[in-house]
Amino acid sequence: MKTYTDHCLDCYKEIEQDFNRMNSFLKEAENRNATIEELSEATKVSEKRLAGFIRDGRIYGEDFPNLGYPCAHCGKVIKRQVLCQGCYERFSSDISKTLKRDKLAEEAARKPREQNSKYWQVKQGK
């Protein structure tokens, strides 16, 4: 089983039962507008596991207008990834700024050494 899943056989069966219960519930027309909270309550499957099914692509969230899970940072309801677009852009910007700052700091730390070596080269007549 290790090739197919990170779970033991018993856990894998439980996950598949949860998926089948959830899938059966969503196939009924009147349940297509359910939220993740309503789905969890009706099927007794945890919201975390349901979010995992959506993230893993086992449920296509775009087919269900109200089905989504919270962004890991701000809590906004999303249908894919871990972060909403706004949080993703903020984190990307922050990371870029940090990398640029670190690169500038590294360059600044190198410059005095280069000037020092030139000073000694000039002083020694090289």
PEJO-V536627 format. One record per pair of residues at least 12 apart in sequence whose C-alpha atoms are under 7 Angstrom apart, sorted by the first residue. I is the first residue (numbers start at 1). J is the second residue. Records with the same first field share a line. If there is no record, write none. Layout:
BEGIN
I->J ; J
END
This chain:
BEGIN
18->45
21->43
22->43
32->64
33->64 ; 65 ; 66
34->66 ; 67
35->66 ; 67
36->67 ; 68 ; 69
51->69
55->80 ; 81
61->79
62->79
71->83 ; 84
END
